Amino acid sequence: MKTLTTLLAPLLLSLLMAGTALAQEKVNINTADAATLDRVLVNIGPAKAEAIVAHRKANGAFKSPEQLAAVKGIGLKTVEKNRERIVYTGGAAAQPKPAAPVASGVAKR
């Protein structure tokens, strides 16, 4: 019985860890606060998370994950490590353009 427990414990631990990796949390870089960015993104601590928020306020919404590399202290390697965690919709980048005014029924010549 002890041998069975010794064999099953690592297997169950591996399955648990694999399930955690698959259930990866995502973060919207255009709407998240610094605490959320710090918690979800890899290699992003409190200072870099605050820098992301400050950059977003100064320059508007991010239109792609690669634009995070414009934030001081964040490089493309960090962006690549976080690619599966990053969502960038919302904010100013995702606002729909207003519809063009409808022309009246009178044709101009």
C-alpha positions in Angstrom: 0.0 0.0 0.0 2.8 2.4 0.8 4.4 1.7 -2.6 1.1 2.6 -4.3 0.9 5.9 -2.3 4.5 6.7 -3.2 3.7 6.2 -6.9 0.4 8.0 -7.0 1.4 11.1 -5.0 3.8 12.4 -7.7 1.3 11.6 -10.4 -1.5 13.5 -8.7 0.7 16.4 -8.1 1.8 16.5 -11.7 -1.8 16.4 -12.9 -2.7 19.2 -10.4 0.1 21.4 -11.7 -0.8 20.8 -15.3 -4.4 21.8 -14.6 -3.2 25.0 -13.1 -1.0 25.8 -16.1 -3.9 25.3 -18.4 -6.2 27.6 -16.5 -4.0 30.6 -17.0 -5.5 33.9 -16.0 -5.7 36.7 -18.6 -5.4 40.4 -18.1 -6.6 43.3 -20.2 -3.6 45.7 -20.4 -6.0 48.6 -21.4 -8.2 48.4 -18.3 -6.4 46.5 -15.5 -5.0 48.3 -12.5 -1.4 48.0 -11.4 -2.2 45.4 -8.8 -3.8 43.1 -11.3 -1.0 43.5 -13.9 1.5 42.7 -11.1 -0.4 39.6 -10.1 -1.1 38.1 -13.5 1.9 39.0 -15.7 5.3 37.2 -15.4 8.3 39.3 -14.7 6.2 42.3 -14.0 6.4 43.6 -10.5 4.7 46.6 -8.8 7.0 49.2 -10.3 6.6 48.0 -13.9 2.9 47.5 -13.4 2.6 51.2 -12.3 4.7 52.1 -15.4 2.3 50.3 -17.7 -0.7 52.2 -16.2 1.2 55.5 -16.4 2.2 54.9 -20.0 -1.4 54.0 -20.9 -2.7 57.2 -19.3 -0.1 59.3 -21.1 -0.3 57.7 -24.5 -3.7 56.0 -24.7 -4.7 52.4 -25.1 -2.3 49.7 -26.3 -3.2 48.5 -29.8 -1.0 45.3 -29.5 0.9 43.4 -26.9 4.2 44.5 -28.5 3.5 48.1 -27.5 4.2 47.1 -24.0 7.9 47.1 -25.0 7.6 50.9 -25.2 7.2 51.0 -21.4 10.5 51.5 -19.7 11.8 48.3 -18.2 9.8 46.0 -20.4 11.3 44.2 -23.4 10.0 42.0 -26.1 11.1 38.9 -24.2 8.8 39.8 -21.3 6.0 40.5 -23.8 6.6 37.0 -25.4 6.5 35.3 -22.0 3.2 36.9 -21.3 1.6 36.7 -24.8 -1.0 34.1 -23.7 -2.0 36.1 -20.7 -2.5 39.5 -22.4 -5.7 40.8 -23.8 -5.7 44.3 -25.2 -9.3 45.1 -26.2 -11.3 47.9 -24.7 -10.0 51.4 -23.9 -9.6 53.9 -26.7 -8.3 51.3 -29.1 -11.5 49.3 -29.3 -14.1 52.1 -29.4 -16.2 51.8 -32.6 -16.2 54.6 -35.0 -19.4 56.5 -35.2 -21.6 55.7 -38.2 -21.5 58.1 -41.1 -24.5 60.4 -41.4 -27.3 59.1 -43.6 -27.7 61.1 -46.8 -31.1 62.6 -47.4 -33.2 61.4 -50.3 -32.4 64.4 -52.4 -29.6 63.9 -55.0 -27.2 66.7 -55.6 -26.1 67.6 -59.1 
